[in-house]
Amino acid sequence: MNGRSVARIKYLLRHIQLEEAEVLAQRTLEAQMATEVRHQVAAFMERRGMGGLIRGGR
């Protein structure tokens, strides 16, 4: 993990609520496939206007 990734993660953690993270964690633990996890995380980020963090800044 590089320095930019660390900064992105710190930004994310400062801008989400604990309850939101817990719900996402539970949903991802219940997922059957890795693609489901990626989709859930991407949708979570997009809904919060943070999609650029997972799209490499595009």
Secondary structure per residue as TSV (DSSP state, phi and psi in degrees):
chain	resnum	aa	ss	phi	psi
A	1	M	-	360.0	130.9
A	2	N	-	-94.2	175.2
A	3	G	H	-60.7	-36.2
A	4	R	H	-66.2	-39.0
A	5	S	H	-63.2	-40.8
A	6	V	H	-62.0	-43.5
A	7	A	H	-62.1	-40.2
A	8	R	H	-63.2	-43.7
A	9	I	H	-65.6	-41.9
A	10	K	H	-61.8	-41.6
A	11	Y	H	-60.7	-47.5
A	12	L	H	-59.1	-47.9
A	13	L	H	-63.4	-30.2
A	14	R	H	-77.5	-17.2
A	15	H	S	-114.2	11.2
A	16	I	S	-123.1	154.4
A	17	Q	-	-85.3	148.9
A	18	L	H	-57.3	-41.9
A	19	E	H	-61.8	-39.5
A	20	E	H	-63.4	-42.7
A	21	A	H	-65.6	-38.1
A	22	E	H	-65.0	-41.6
A	23	V	H	-63.8	-45.7
A	24	L	H	-60.6	-43.7
A	25	A	H	-60.4	-44.1
A	26	Q	H	-63.2	-43.7
A	27	R	H	-63.1	-40.6
A	28	T	H	-71.2	-33.6
A	29	L	H	-66.8	-27.4
A	30	E	H	-85.3	-10.9
A	31	A	-	-66.1	147.8
A	32	Q	S	-91.8	-25.7
A	33	M	S	-133.7	153.4
A	34	A	H	-60.8	-33.7
A	35	T	H	-64.6	-33.1
A	36	E	H	-64.6	-42.2
A	37	V	H	-62.4	-47.9
A	38	R	H	-59.7	-42.3
A	39	H	H	-64.2	-44.7
A	40	Q	H	-62.7	-43.3
A	41	V	H	-67.0	-42.8
A	42	A	H	-61.8	-43.6
A	43	A	H	-64.5	-40.8
A	44	F	H	-58.1	-47.5
A	45	M	H	-66.7	-43.0
A	46	E	H	-61.5	-43.0
A	47	R	H	-61.7	-25.4
A	48	R	T	-99.8	9.2
A	49	G	T	72.1	22.7
A	50	M	-	-115.5	22.1
A	51	G	H	-59.2	-31.0
A	52	G	H	-61.6	-24.3
A	53	L	H	-69.5	-27.5
A	54	I	H	-104.9	-9.3
A	55	R	T	-98.0	10.6
A	56	G	T	73.3	27.3
A	57	G	T	81.9	9.7
A	58	R	-	-72.0	360.0
